[in-house]
Amino acid sequence: MLALLAQDTPTGPEFGKASPLGLLVVLILLAGTVLLVRSMNKHLKALPDTFEPEHPEPDQKADEGTEPGVIPATDEGSAEPPKPAT
């Protein structure tokens, strides 16, 4: 234990090479992270509790919210397949 405490402090050419620019970069990254977390929390608080429709109509499809232009599948096997978009 005494040998560890009695060691000389490093004074070679590699000692003390950290510049204040490194601290500045770390502080800028920390500030950016804090601002992003605050913005995310603000956006999350604005979301509704549920995304279910408030007054679903009886004829409303179960897959509402899918992309427009998607052709729904039919239960009948006689329907011809959709043509690929060109």
N, CA, C and O atoms as a GROMACS GRO file, in nm:
protein
  344
    1MET      N    1   0.082  -0.119   0.000
    1MET     CA    2   0.000   0.000   0.000
    1MET      C    3   0.087   0.126   0.000
    1MET      O    4   0.058   0.223  -0.070
    2LEU      N    5   0.194   0.123   0.080
    2LEU     CA    6   0.283   0.239   0.086
    2LEU      C    7   0.357   0.259  -0.046
    2LEU      O    8   0.386   0.372  -0.085
    3ALA      N    9   0.387   0.149  -0.114
    3ALA     CA   10   0.456   0.162  -0.242
    3ALA      C   11   0.366   0.232  -0.344
    3ALA      O   12   0.415   0.307  -0.429
    4LEU      N   13   0.236   0.206  -0.336
    4LEU     CA   14   0.143   0.272  -0.428
    4LEU      C   15   0.133   0.421  -0.399
    4LEU      O   16   0.126   0.503  -0.491
    5LEU      N   17   0.132   0.456  -0.271
    5LEU     CA   18   0.122   0.597  -0.234
    5LEU      C   19   0.252   0.672  -0.256
    5LEU      O   20   0.251   0.793  -0.278
    6ALA      N   21   0.365   0.602  -0.252
    6ALA     CA   22   0.495   0.666  -0.266
    6ALA      C   23   0.537   0.686  -0.411
    6ALA      O   24   0.644   0.741  -0.436
    7GLN      N   25   0.457   0.642  -0.505
    7GLN     CA   26   0.495   0.657  -0.646
    7GLN      C   27   0.494   0.804  -0.686
    7GLN      O   28   0.416   0.885  -0.636
    8ASP      N   29   0.584   0.835  -0.776
    8ASP     CA   30   0.588   0.972  -0.828
    8ASP      C   31   0.469   0.996  -0.920
    8ASP      O   32   0.419   0.902  -0.983
    9THR      N   33   0.425   1.118  -0.928
    9THR     CA   34   0.316   1.151  -1.021
    9THR      C   35   0.373   1.153  -1.163
    9THR      O   36   0.488   1.193  -1.182
   10PRO      N   37   0.297   1.111  -1.260
   10PRO     CA   38   0.350   1.109  -1.397
   10PRO      C   39   0.372   1.250  -1.449
   10PRO      O   40   0.283   1.336  -1.442
   11THR      N   41   0.490   1.274  -1.501
   11THR     CA   42   0.523   1.406  -1.554
   11THR      C   43   0.576   1.397  -1.696
   11THR      O   44   0.636   1.493  -1.746
   12GLY      N   45   0.556   1.284  -1.761
   12GLY     CA   46   0.610   1.263  -1.894
   12GLY      C   47   0.538   1.345  -1.999
   12GLY      O   48   0.454   1.428  -1.966
   13PRO      N   49   0.571   1.323  -2.126
   13PRO     CA   50   0.515   1.402  -2.234
   13PRO      C   51   0.364   1.378  -2.256
   13PRO      O   52   0.296   1.460  -2.317
   14GLU      N   53   0.312   1.264  -2.206
   14GLU     CA   54   0.170   1.234  -2.225
   14GLU      C   55   0.083   1.283  -2.110
   14GLU      O   56  -0.039   1.272  -2.118
   15PHE      N   57   0.142   1.336  -2.005
   15PHE     CA   58   0.063   1.381  -1.890
   15PHE      C   59   0.004   1.519  -1.915
   15PHE      O   60   0.073   1.610  -1.960
   16GLY      N   61  -0.123   1.533  -1.885
   16GLY     CA   62  -0.189   1.663  -1.894
   16GLY      C   63  -0.225   1.706  -2.034
   16GLY      O   64  -0.232   1.826  -2.061
   17LYS      N   65  -0.249   1.612  -2.125
   17LYS     CA   66  -0.277   1.649  -2.264
   17LYS      C   67  -0.424   1.682  -2.290
   17LYS      O   68  -0.458   1.727  -2.399
   18ALA      N   69  -0.510   1.662  -2.192
   18ALA     CA   70  -0.652   1.694  -2.212
   18ALA      C   71  -0.667   1.846  -2.218
   18ALA      O   72  -0.611   1.919  -2.136
   19SER      N   73  -0.742   1.892  -2.314
   19SER     CA   74  -0.759   2.036  -2.330
   19SER      C   75  -0.898   2.077  -2.283
   19SER      O   76  -0.986   1.992  -2.268
   20PRO      N   77  -0.919   2.204  -2.260
   20PRO     CA   78  -1.053   2.253  -2.223
   20PRO      C   79  -1.155   2.231  -2.336
   20PRO      O   80  -1.276   2.233  -2.311
   21LEU      N   81  -1.107   2.209  -2.457
   21LEU     CA   82  -1.198   2.183  -2.568
   21LEU      C   83  -1.274   2.052  -2.546
   21LEU      O   84  -1.391   2.043  -2.584
   22GLY      N   85  -1.211   1.952  -2.485
   22GLY     CA   86  -1.279   1.826  -2.454
   22GLY      C   87  -1.392   1.847  -2.355
   22GLY      O   88  -1.500   1.789  -2.371
   23LEU      N   89  -1.368   1.928  -2.255
   23LEU     CA   90  -1.473   1.961  -2.157
   23LEU      C   91  -1.588   2.034  -2.225
   23LEU      O   92  -1.705   2.008  -2.195
   24LEU      N   93  -1.556   2.124  -2.315
   24LEU     CA   94  -1.660   2.198  -2.387
   24LEU      C   95  -1.747   2.104  -2.471
   24LEU      O   96  -1.869   2.118  -2.475
   25VAL      N   97  -1.685   2.009  -2.537
   25VAL     CA   98  -1.760   1.912  -2.618
   25VAL      C   99  -1.852   1.829  -2.530
   25VAL      O  100  -1.968   1.806  -2.565
   26VAL      N  101  -1.801   1.783  -2.416
   26VAL     CA  102  -1.883   1.704  -2.324
   26VAL      C  103  -2.000   1.786  -2.272
   26VAL      O  104  -2.111   1.734  -2.264
   27LEU      N  105  -1.978   1.911  -2.238
   27LEU     CA  106  -2.086   1.996  -2.187
   27LEU      C  107  -2.190   2.024  -2.295
   27LEU      O  108  -2.309   2.029  -2.264
   28ILE      N  109  -2.148   2.043  -2.419
   28ILE     CA  110  -2.243   2.066  -2.528
   28ILE      C  111  -2.328   1.941  -2.552
   28ILE      O  112  -2.449   1.951  -2.572
   29LEU      N  113  -2.264   1.824  -2.549
   29LEU     CA  114  -2.340   1.700  -2.566
   29LEU      C  115  -2.438   1.678  -2.451
   29LEU      O  116  -2.550   1.632  -2.473
   30LEU      N  117  -2.398   1.711  -2.330
   30LEU     CA  118  -2.486   1.698  -2.214
   30LEU      C  119  -2.605   1.793  -2.225
   30LEU      O  120  -2.718   1.755  -2.196
   31ALA      N  121  -2.580   1.917  -2.266
   31ALA     CA  122  -2.689   2.014  -2.282
   31ALA      C  123  -2.784   1.969  -2.392
   31ALA      O  124  -2.906   1.982  -2.377
   32GLY      N  125  -2.732   1.917  -2.502
   32GLY     CA  126  -2.818   1.868  -2.609
   32GLY      C  127  -2.904   1.752  -2.564
   32GLY      O  128  -3.021   1.743  -2.601
   33THR      N  129  -2.847   1.662  -2.484
   33THR     CA  130  -2.923   1.548  -2.432
   33THR      C  131  -3.035   1.595  -2.340
   33THR      O  132  -3.147   1.545  -2.349
   34VAL      N  133  -3.006   1.691  -2.253
   34VAL     CA  134  -3.108   1.743  -2.163
   34VAL      C  135  -3.222   1.808  -2.243
   34VAL      O  136  -3.339   1.788  -2.211
   35LEU      N  137  -3.187   1.885  -2.345
   35LEU     CA  138  -3.291   1.950  -2.425
   35LEU      C  139  -3.375   1.847  -2.502
   35LEU      O  140  -3.496   1.864  -2.514
   36LEU      N  141  -3.313   1.743  -2.554
   36LEU     CA  142  -3.388   1.639  -2.624
   36LEU      C  143  -3.482   1.563  -2.531
   36LEU      O  144  -3.594   1.530  -2.569
   37VAL      N  145  -3.438   1.534  -2.409
   37VAL     CA  146  -3.524   1.464  -2.313
   37VAL      C  147  -3.642   1.551  -2.274
   37VAL      O  148  -3.754   1.502  -2.264
   38ARG      N  149  -3.618   1.680  -2.253
   38ARG     CA  150  -3.730   1.769  -2.219
   38ARG      C  151  -3.830   1.779  -2.333
   38ARG      O  152  -3.951   1.780  -2.309
   39SER      N  153  -3.781   1.787  -2.455
   39SER     CA  154  -3.870   1.795  -2.571
   39SER      C  155  -3.950   1.666  -2.586
   39SER      O  156  -4.069   1.670  -2.614
   40MET      N  157  -3.884   1.552  -2.567
   40MET     CA  158  -3.954   1.424  -2.578
   40MET      C  159  -4.063   1.412  -2.472
   40MET      O  160  -4.173   1.366  -2.502
   41ASN      N  161  -4.034   1.453  -2.350
   41ASN     CA  162  -4.134   1.447  -2.244
   41ASN      C  163  -4.253   1.537  -2.275
   41ASN      O  164  -4.368   1.501  -2.247
   42LYS      N  165  -4.227   1.653  -2.332
   42LYS     CA  166  -4.335   1.744  -2.368
   42LYS      C  167  -4.424   1.683  -2.475
   42LYS      O  168  -4.547   1.695  -2.468
   43HIS      N  169  -4.364   1.617  -2.574
   43HIS     CA  170  -4.442   1.554  -2.680
   43HIS      C  171  -4.518   1.433  -2.627
   43HIS      O  172  -4.631   1.408  -2.669
   44LEU      N  173  -4.459   1.357  -2.536
   44LEU     CA  174  -4.527   1.240  -2.481
   44LEU      C  175  -4.647   1.280  -2.395
   44LEU      O  176  -4.747   1.208  -2.393
   45LYS      N  177  -4.639   1.391  -2.325
   45LYS     CA  178  -4.752   1.437  -2.245
   45LYS      C  179  -4.868   1.482  -2.331
   45LYS      O  180  -4.983   1.478  -2.287
   46ALA      N  181  -4.841   1.524  -2.455
   46ALA     CA  182  -4.946   1.571  -2.544
   46ALA      C  183  -5.021   1.456  -2.611
   46ALA      O  184  -5.125   1.478  -2.672
   47LEU      N  185  -4.969   1.333  -2.601
   47LEU     CA  186  -5.036   1.219  -2.664
   47LEU      C  187  -5.161   1.181  -2.587
   47LEU      O  188  -5.165   1.196  -2.464
   48PRO      N  189  -5.263   1.132  -2.656
   48PRO     CA  190  -5.383   1.085  -2.584
   48PRO      C  191  -5.353   0.956  -2.509
   48PRO      O  192  -5.256   0.886  -2.537
   49ASP      N  193  -5.441   0.925  -2.412
   49ASP     CA  194  -5.424   0.803  -2.334
   49ASP      C  195  -5.441   0.678  -2.420
   49ASP      O  196  -5.371   0.579  -2.402
   50THR      N  197  -5.534   0.686  -2.514
   50THR     CA  198  -5.558   0.572  -2.602
   50THR      C  199  -5.582   0.624  -2.744
   50THR      O  200  -5.624   0.738  -2.762
   51PHE      N  201  -5.556   0.541  -2.842
   51PHE     CA  202  -5.577   0.580  -2.980
   51PHE      C  203  -5.704   0.519  -3.037
   51PHE      O  204  -5.726   0.522  -3.158
   52GLU      N  205  -5.787   0.464  -2.950
   52GLU     CA  206  -5.914   0.409  -2.995
   52GLU      C  207  -6.007   0.524  -3.035
   52GLU      O  208  -6.003   0.630  -2.973
   53PRO      N  209  -6.090   0.504  -3.139
   53PRO     CA  210  -6.184   0.609  -3.177
   53PRO      C  211  -6.287   0.632  -3.067
   53PRO      O  212  -6.330   0.538  -3.001
   54GLU      N  213  -6.325   0.758  -3.047
   54GLU     CA  214  -6.418   0.792  -2.939
   54GLU      C  215  -6.558   0.739  -2.966
   54GLU      O  216  -6.623   0.684  -2.877
   55HIS      N  217  -6.606   0.754  -3.088
   55HIS     CA  218  -6.740   0.710  -3.125
   55HIS      C  219  -6.731   0.623  -3.248
   55HIS      O  220  -6.756   0.671  -3.359
   56PRO      N  221  -6.697   0.496  -3.233
   56PRO     CA  222  -6.687   0.411  -3.352
   56PRO      C  223  -6.825   0.387  -3.414
   56PRO      O  224  -6.921   0.352  -3.345
   57GLU      N  225  -6.832   0.406  -3.541
   57GLU     CA  226  -6.957   0.384  -3.613
   57GLU      C  227  -6.972   0.235  -3.640
   57GLU      O  228  -6.872   0.163  -3.647
   58PRO      N  229  -7.097   0.186  -3.655
   58PRO     CA  230  -7.116   0.043  -3.679
   58PRO      C  231  -7.056  -0.005  -3.811
   58PRO      O  232  -7.016  -0.120  -3.822
   59ASP      N  233  -7.049   0.083  -3.909
   59ASP     CA  234  -6.995   0.040  -4.038
   59ASP      C  235  -6.845   0.072  -4.051
   59ASP      O  236  -6.788   0.059  -4.159
   60GLN      N  237  -6.784   0.111  -3.944
   60GLN     CA  238  -6.641   0.144  -3.947
   60GLN      C  239  -6.560   0.016  -3.955
   60GLN      O  240  -6.585  -0.079  -3.880
   61LYS      N  241  -6.464   0.012  -4.045
   61LYS     CA  242  -6.383  -0.108  -4.062
   61LYS      C  243  -6.289  -0.127  -3.945
   61LYS      O  244  -6.246  -0.030  -3.881
   62ALA      N  245  -6.257  -0.250  -3.918
   62ALA     CA  246  -6.168  -0.281  -3.806
   62ALA      C  247  -6.026  -0.238  -3.833
   62ALA      O  248  -5.950  -0.213  -3.740
   63ASP      N  249  -5.988  -0.229  -3.960
   63ASP     CA  250  -5.850  -0.193  -3.993
   63ASP      C  251  -5.836  -0.046  -4.030
   63ASP      O  252  -5.754  -0.011  -4.115
   64GLU      N  253  -5.916   0.040  -3.968
   64GLU     CA  254  -5.905   0.182  -3.997
   64GLU      C  255  -5.766   0.231  -3.956
   64GLU      O  256  -5.713   0.191  -3.852
   65GLY      N  257  -5.710   0.315  -4.037
   65GLY     CA  258  -5.577   0.367  -4.008
   65GLY      C  259  -5.470   0.302  -4.094
   65GLY      O  260  -5.353   0.338  -4.084
   66THR      N  261  -5.509   0.206  -4.177
   66THR     CA  262  -5.410   0.148  -4.267
   66THR      C  263  -5.382   0.246  -4.379
   66THR      O  264  -5.451   0.347  -4.392
   67GLU      N  265  -5.284   0.219  -4.456
   67GLU     CA  266  -5.244   0.310  -4.561
   67GLU      C  267  -5.353   0.319  -4.668
   67GLU      O  268  -5.416   0.218  -4.701
   68PRO      N  269  -5.376   0.437  -4.721
   68PRO     CA  270  -5.477   0.450  -4.826
   68PRO      C  271  -5.433   0.379  -4.953
   68PRO      O  272  -5.314   0.374  -4.985
   69GLY      N  273  -5.528   0.326  -5.024
   69GLY     CA  274  -5.499   0.260  -5.149
   69GLY      C  275  -5.476   0.111  -5.136
   69GLY      O  276  -5.458   0.043  -5.236
   70VAL      N  277  -5.478   0.060  -5.014
   70VAL     CA  278  -5.460  -0.083  -4.994
   70VAL      C  279  -5.594  -0.150  -5.021
   70VAL      O  280  -5.697  -0.109  -4.969
   71ILE      N  281  -5.591  -0.253  -5.103
   71ILE     CA  282  -5.714  -0.323  -5.137
   71ILE      C  283  -5.741  -0.427  -5.030
   71ILE      O  284  -5.656  -0.513  -5.005
   72PRO      N  285  -5.858  -0.421  -4.964
   72PRO     CA  286  -5.886  -0.519  -4.859
   72PRO      C  287  -5.906  -0.658  -4.919
   72PRO      O  288  -5.957  -0.672  -5.030
   73ALA      N  289  -5.868  -0.759  -4.844
   73ALA     CA  290  -5.885  -0.897  -4.889
   73ALA      C  291  -6.032  -0.934  -4.878
   73ALA      O  292  -6.102  -0.889  -4.787
   74THR      N  293  -6.079  -1.017  -4.971
   74THR     CA  294  -6.218  -1.061  -4.968
   74THR      C  295  -6.221  -1.204  -4.918
   74THR      O  296  -6.127  -1.281  -4.935
   75ASP      N  297  -6.333  -1.238  -4.856
   75ASP     CA  298  -6.350  -1.375  -4.807
   75ASP      C  299  -6.386  -1.470  -4.920
   75ASP      O  300  -6.366  -1.591  -4.909
   76GLU      N  301  -6.438  -1.417  -5.028
   76GLU     CA  302  -6.476  -1.500  -5.141
   76GLU      C  303  -6.353  -1.538  -5.221
   76GLU      O  304  -6.263  -1.456  -5.239
   77GLY      N  305  -6.348  -1.660  -5.268
   77GLY     CA  306  -6.234  -1.705  -5.345
   77GLY      C  307  -6.247  -1.671  -5.492
   77GLY      O  308  -6.155  -1.699  -5.569
   78SER      N  309  -6.360  -1.612  -5.534
   78SER     CA  310  -6.383  -1.587  -5.676
   78SER      C  311  -6.329  -1.453  -5.722
   78SER      O  312  -6.325  -1.426  -5.842
   79ALA      N  313  -6.287  -1.368  -5.631
   79ALA     CA  314  -6.238  -1.237  -5.671
   79ALA      C  315  -6.101  -1.250  -5.736
   79ALA      O  316  -6.017  -1.326  -5.688
   80GLU      N  317  -6.078  -1.177  -5.844
   80GLU     CA  318  -5.950  -1.186  -5.910
   80GLU      C  319  -5.845  -1.108  -5.831
   80GLU      O  320  -5.878  -1.007  -5.768
   81PRO      N  321  -5.721  -1.151  -5.834
   81PRO     CA  322  -5.618  -1.083  -5.755
   81PRO      C  323  -5.593  -0.943  -5.807
   81PRO      O  324  -5.613  -0.916  -5.926
   82PRO      N  325  -5.548  -0.852  -5.719
   82PRO     CA  326  -5.522  -0.714  -5.763
   82PRO      C  327  -5.405  -0.709  -5.858
   82PRO      O  328  -5.311  -0.788  -5.849
   83LYS      N  329  -5.413  -0.613  -5.951
   83LYS     CA  330  -5.305  -0.596  -6.048
   83LYS      C  331  -5.192  -0.518  -5.981
   83LYS      O  332  -5.218  -0.425  -5.904
   84PRO      N  333  -5.067  -0.554  -6.009
   84PRO     CA  334  -4.956  -0.482  -5.948
   84PRO      C  335  -4.946  -0.339  -6.003
   84PRO      O  336  -4.974  -0.314  -6.120
   85ALA      N  337  -4.908  -0.249  -5.918
   85ALA     CA  338  -4.893  -0.109  -5.958
   85ALA      C  339  -4.767  -0.094  -6.043
   85ALA      O  340  -4.663  -0.152  -6.013
   86THR      N  341  -4.778  -0.018  -6.148
   86THR     CA  342  -4.661   0.004  -6.234
   86THR      C  343  -4.621   0.148  -6.236
   86THR      O  344  -4.525   0.185  -6.304
   0.00000   0.00000   0.00000
